[in-house]
Amino acid sequence: MKLYLVVRHDLTPGARAAQLCHAMRQFADEHPRVERAWFEASNTLVLLEVDDEPALAALASDASSRGVDVARFHEPDLGHALTAIALGPTARSLVRRLPLALRPR
């Protein structure tokens, strides 16, 4: 069982790392049963990236429309921009082609 954290590539590496953490915390708050099951079963995270805010918003919307558990994090210090999302275990097919986060492109 994996959770998928997705961040915007257009942020600095340090900001990306922080936003991924924020997204995970948001997911735990919004989906406590899913988070608990994940934590007890595997505790595996997959960190991924998309290019920018529109791509992240589209992915979150697509996931929601397919019934995937989603948590969106909006960063107050960046004008409440959408910076990262966390997706539940059923999101694999939506994210399998995304690049790993925090790697040079």
BALUM-128852 format. One line per 3 residues: number of its first residue (from 1); for each residue x, z, y of C-alpha. Coordinates in steps of 0.05 Angstrom, whole numbers, plus 32768, in hexadecimal, padded with zeros to 4 digits. Layout:
NUM = X,Z,Y; ...
This chain:
1 = 8000,8000,8000; 801D,7FEA,8043; 800A,7FF1,808C
4 = 801D,7FB9,80BB; 8035,7FC8,8102; 8039,7F8D,8131
7 = 805A,7F8C,8175; 8066,7F5A,81AD; 80AA,7F37,81AC
10 = 80A9,7F2F,81F8; 80B8,7F79,8200; 80FE,7F97,8200
13 = 8118,7FAF,81BD; 8111,7FF8,81D2; 80CA,7FED,81EB
16 = 80B8,7FC9,81AA; 80D0,8005,8181; 80A8,8036,81AB
19 = 8069,800B,81A9; 806C,8005,815D; 806D,8051,815A
22 = 8032,8055,818A; 800B,8024,815F; 8017,804D,8120
25 = 7FFF,808C,8144; 7FC1,8068,815D; 7FB2,8050,8116
28 = 7FB8,8097,80FA; 7F88,80B0,812F; 7F54,8078,8126
31 = 7F58,8070,80DA; 7F6C,80B4,80BE; 7F53,80A7,8077
34 = 7F78,8065,8071; 7FB7,8083,808F; 7FB4,80BF,805F
37 = 7FAA,8091,8022; 7FE4,8066,8039; 8011,80A2,8045
40 = 8003,80BF,8000; 8007,807D,7FDB; 8045,805B,7FF8
43 = 8057,806B,8040; 8070,8023,8048; 806E,8003,808D
46 = 807A,7FBA,809D; 8090,7FAE,80E5; 8080,7F68,8100
49 = 807E,7F42,8141; 8055,7F0F,8166; 806B,7EEA,81A5
52 = 8040,7F0B,81DB; 8000,7F30,81EF; 7FD0,7EF5,81E3
55 = 7FEC,7EEB,819C; 7FE6,7F36,818E; 7F9E,7F38,81A8
58 = 7F8B,7EFC,817E; 7FA9,7F1C,8140; 7F83,7F5D,814D
61 = 7F42,7F37,8158; 7F4C,7F0E,8119; 7F5A,7F4D,80F1
64 = 7F1D,7F70,810C; 7EF0,7F35,80FC; 7F09,7F37,80B4
67 = 7EFB,7F81,80AC; 7F44,7F97,80AD; 7F50,7FDD,80CA
70 = 7F71,7FD2,810E; 7F8D,8001,8143; 7FA1,7FE4,8187
73 = 7FD2,8006,81B4; 7FCF,7FFA,81FF; 800C,8013,8226
76 = 7FF9,803A,8264; 803E,802E,8283; 8032,7FE2,827E
79 = 7FEE,7FE0,829F; 7FCB,7FEF,825E; 7FE3,7FAE,823F
82 = 7FDA,7FA5,81F5; 8020,7FB0,81D9; 8018,7FBD,818E
85 = 7FE5,7FC2,8157; 7FE3,7FE3,8113; 7FBE,7FC1,80D9
88 = 7FA5,7FDE,8098; 7FBB,7FCB,8052; 7F8B,7F90,804D
91 = 7FAF,7F6A,8085; 7FE5,7F4B,8059; 7FC9,7F05,805B
94 = 7FC4,7F07,80A7; 800C,7F1C,80B3; 8035,7EFF,807A
97 = 8053,7EC8,80A5; 8066,7EF4,80E1; 80AF,7F03,80EC
100 = 80CB,7F49,80E2; 80CF,7F73,8121; 810E,7F84,8147
103 = 8137,7F4C,8129; 815A,7F18,8154; 8136,7ED5,8157
